[in-house]
């Protein structure tokens, strides 16, 4: 699994960190960030839901080359 965060689009709503706190956090500016060592999603089933919860679609999740 590959997770990409477009920080130029992110508005810092925090929905990703609320939905999948084991993978996402917010940086000092309040923008979405991946926790160290969790760049691959760590098998968390909520990663895709966190991407869907993003109100500005700043998060994309892909495996096999298909982005969500």
C-alpha positions in Angstrom: 0.0 0.0 0.0 1.2 3.5 -0.9 -0.1 6.6 0.9 0.4 10.0 -0.6 -0.6 13.3 1.1 -0.8 16.4 -1.0 0.1 19.0 1.6 -0.6 21.8 -0.9 -4.3 20.7 -0.8 -4.5 19.7 2.9 -6.5 22.1 5.1 -5.7 20.5 8.4 -9.2 19.3 9.2 -7.6 16.3 11.1 -10.2 13.7 9.8 -7.4 11.4 8.8 -5.8 11.4 12.3 -9.2 10.9 13.9 -10.1 8.0 11.6 -6.7 6.2 11.5 -4.6 7.5 14.5 -2.2 4.6 14.1 -1.1 5.9 10.7 -1.8 9.6 10.5 -0.9 12.6 12.6 -0.7 16.3 12.1 2.5 18.2 11.8 3.4 21.5 13.6 1.4 23.4 11.0 -1.6 21.2 11.5 -1.3 19.5 8.1 -1.7 15.7 7.7 1.5 13.6 8.0 2.3 9.9 8.3 3.6 8.5 11.5 7.2 7.3 11.2 7.3 3.7 10.2 3.7 3.8 9.0 4.3 5.0 5.5 2.9 1.8 4.1 -0.3 1.9 6.2 1.0 -0.8 8.6 -2.0 -3.0 7.5 -4.4 -0.6 9.2 -7.9 -1.3 7.7 -8.9 2.3 8.4 -6.4 3.9 6.0 -8.8 3.9 3.0 -11.6 5.2 5.2 -9.3 8.0 6.4 -8.6 9.0 2.7 -12.4 9.0 2.1 -12.9 11.2 5.2 -10.6 13.9 3.9 -12.9 16.8 2.9 -10.5 18.1 0.2 -9.3 14.6 -1.0 -5.6 15.4 -0.1 -4.9 11.7 0.6 -4.6 9.0 -2.0 -4.1 5.4 -1.2 -2.9 3.0 -3.9 -1.9 -0.6 -4.3 -1.2 -2.2 -7.6 -1.0 1.3 -9.1 -4.7 2.2 -8.5 -5.2 5.4 -6.5 -8.3 5.9 -4.3 
